[in-house]
Amino acid sequence: MTIRFAKAFGVRADTLMRMQSAFELAQARAHKADLNVQYFNLAAPFGAEQRAI
């Protein structure tokens, strides 16, 4: 789809992909308080207590 937009609007496809990526990252950051993610420590032994972020 990006190639089609690039051809239609005369913009490079990689530019459009960077713009889309920046937009999605901004949206994720705007809603990061809504995320419930548990910290995963690879160095901790199995069964060790994990901490919430």
N, C-alpha and C positions, 0 to 999 in steps of 0.2 A: 504494500500500500504506500509505503514511504516513497518508493521509486515513482509511483504514479503522481504523487503530490509534487515531487521534485521536478518531474517533467512538465507538469501543468503550470507550476508557479515559478519555474526557473531558479529554484533554490536547491542547494546541494543536499542530498539525502542524509549525509552524516550530520549536517547542521540541524536538520529536522529531528533526527534521532537524539541529538544532544538537547535540543529544546524540550522534547517530550520527556526525556530522562530528568531534566532539571525540574520540570513541572511536577512529575510524579514524586520526586524527592521532597519538594516543597510541600506537597499535599500530605505526605507521610509525616513530615516534621510538624505540620500544623495539627495533626491528630495523634501525636505520639503519647499524649497523656491518656488517651483512650486505650492504649495497648497494655495488655497484661502479659508480661514476659518474665519468665523465671531465669535468673542468672545460671549459666551452665559452666561449671569450672572443670576443665579437663584434667587439671592436676589433682583434684580431690579424689580420694579413694571411693570406690563404689559404696553407695549407701550413706555417704557423708551428707550432712545437712546442707542444703543449698539456700542461698539468700535471695530474697525478692528484690528486684530493682525498682 
